[in-house]
Amino acid sequence: MKIFIIEDDQAIANLININLSLEGFETAVFADAESALKMMEREKPDLILLDIMLPGISGFEMQSRIREFKIPVIFLTARTSLQDRLLGLELGGDDYITKPFDNRELVLRVKAVLRRVTAKNEREKEITIGPFRLLIHQRFFYVEGKLVELTPTEFELIKLFMKNYQRVFSREELLELVWGFEYHGDTRTIDMHIQRLRKKLGKHKDSIKTVYGIGYQLNVDK
């Protein structure tokens, strides 16, 4: 796994680099946020160790910029106030380590964050709701354990419904989210695809509910 170390204190950065390298991690060290951001245009790390008090772009500002990438971040800082800790967590930080720190503790906390992220990603690969099971990466869909063949559009529809269980989607939202912003077709396209998808659900076809005047939702009857 690749870890970016963004720390302007060279001695601290080198020490962290040595300890993580000894644990088998691949690392890259940056003295400022700008150089790390430039590298991230080509390569995304699995985790970032991010000093808050950096020259130029601060650690908090960098986290705000990269938040959409959902890369786990552990803040490193000499600032110990509760306000700073809360701000770091509110910005999406996964942990907050104050200086000076024990190198063994840092390694353990890095591993703990990576375990949590890995477990979360594993859960997100598969969704099970009632009789339906979706394997996202394999693009398999099962009804009561039986594999059901779906078209790419049908798969995207059922994935959207299962990832947002019981949420009501308007036809316009479904066109935007499944067909894309550039699609200019008739909303009746949605109705035809929903009808075909329902048939493939067999006796569970009524799990895709019509919400009159709005659109559709997935809601499995108990």
N, C-alpha and C positions, 0 to 999 in steps of 0.2 A: 504493500500500500504506500501511496505517495503522500508525504506530509510537507506542507509549506511552513517554514519558520520565518515569521516576519518580526524581526527584533533588531533595533538599531544599536544595542549594546553588543559589540562583537564578542566579548568574553562569554556573555550569557548565551548568545546564539551558538557559539562553538560548542559549549558544554551540552546544550540541548541536542545539537546535531550529533555529537559523539554518542550520547546515551541512546538516542533513538536508532542510530545506525547499528549499534551493538545489539539492539532488539530485532534487527532485520528489516527495519523500515527504510524506504527510499526517501530521501529528504532533499529539499532545496532551500537555501537560506537567502533572505532578502533583508536589506537594511532599511527599506522604506516600502510604503504601500504601492507607490507608482510602478516600481519595477515588478512587483508581484502581480499587479493587475495586468501589466503588459504580457507577462508570461501566461496568465490565465486565458488570454486570447487564443493561445495554442494548446494549452494543457490545463485540465482541471484536477486539482488534488483531491484526495479522499478526506483530508482534514487540514485545518489551518490553525497553527498556534500564532496568535496575533497580539502583539504588544499594543497597548492603548496609546501611550505617549510616543508617537512617531513623528519624525520631521515631515512637514508637508501634510498629507492626508492622514488624519488620526485613525486609530484602530476602529473607533466607533463609526466614523464616516465611511471607512472601507466596508465594514460589515453591512451598513445600510445599502451600499452599492451592489454587493454580491449576494444579498439576501435571497434574491429570486433564484439563484443557482442551488440553493438548499445544501450548501457544503457545510458540514459541521465545523464549528469554530470554538476554540478554547482561548479566552482572553488571558493574557499575561500582563500583570501591572503591579506597580508599587502603590497604587491608589487603593485604599482599603475601605473607603466609606460605603455605607449601605446604599446610598444613592447611586454610586458608580456601579455597584454590583447589580442593582435592579435595572439600571439603564442597559447594561450589557445583556442581561437576560431578556429584557423587553425587545431588544434589537435582534433577538434570535440566537444569541450565544448559547452554546451547549454546556459550558462550564466556565469558571472564573477562578484563576489561580493567582494568588498574591505573591509578590517577591518579598524576601527571598523564599525559595521553595526547595523542598527536598527532591533530588533528581529521581529517586525511586518512586516517590509519590506522583510526580509528573508523568512518568511512564505508565504507571498503573491507571491514572485518570485518562490518559490518551487511549489506552486499551479499553477502558470502560465505555468511553464515548463511542468508539468504533464498534464495540459489541452492540450497543443500543441501536446505532444507525443500521448495522447489518441486520439485526433482528427486525427492525421496522421495515427495511426493504424487502426482507423475505416475506413478511406478512402481506405487503402490498402486491406481491407477485400473484397471490391467489385470493379470490373472494368467494365466500360461500354464503348464500342466503336461501334458506328454505331448501327446496329441491334443486336449486341452481348452483353450479360451481363453475367458476371462470378461472382459467389459467392464462394470465395476461401475456406473458412472454411467449408461451407456446401457441397462443391464440386458439385454445381449446375451450369449448363450452359443453357442459354436461347438464342433463336434466335427469334427476334420479339415478345418477351414475352412468347414464347412457350418453355417449358422444353424439352431439347434434352438429351437423354441418351448417355453417353460416357463411353468408357472403361477407366480404370485408365491411360493407356498410352496416349489415345486421350485427356484426360483431362489435363495431364501434357504438352502435345504439345500446346494445345490452350492457356493454362495459360502462357506458355513461350512466345508465340506470342503476347498475349495481354499485358503482362507486359513489353514487349520490342517492342511496336508498330512501324511498318515500318522498324525495323531492319532486315537485311538479315542474315540468319543463313545457314552456310554450312551444308551438310549432316553429316560431321564428328562432327561438333559442336552439332548438335541435338542428335546424338548418345551419346556423352559425357554428355550432360546436362540432357537428359531425361532417357536414359538407364543406364548411369553411366560409370565410368572409366573402369570397369572390363568387359564391353561388347565388344565382339570381332566379332559380326555378320556382315553380308554384309550390305553395305549402302542402298541396295535396300529395306531393311526393312523399312527405312524411307519413301520411295516412296509409298509403300503399305499402310502404316498408314496414310499418307497424303491423298491418294486417298479415303480411307474410311472416313476420317474426312471431306473431301470436300462434300461427298454425304450427310452427316448429316447436312451440312449447307444449303441444298436446293438451292434455287435460288441465294443464296449468296456464292455459292461454289467457285466462282472466286476471292473471297476476299483473299484466300491463293494463292499467286502468285508464279509461278516458275520463279526464276531468273537464266536464262540459264548460265551454266558453274559455278554456285556458289551454289545455294540451294533454300531456300524458305523464304517468308516473308508474314506477314499479312498486307494488305493495302486495306482498304474499299473504294470502288469507291464512289465518291460524287454524 
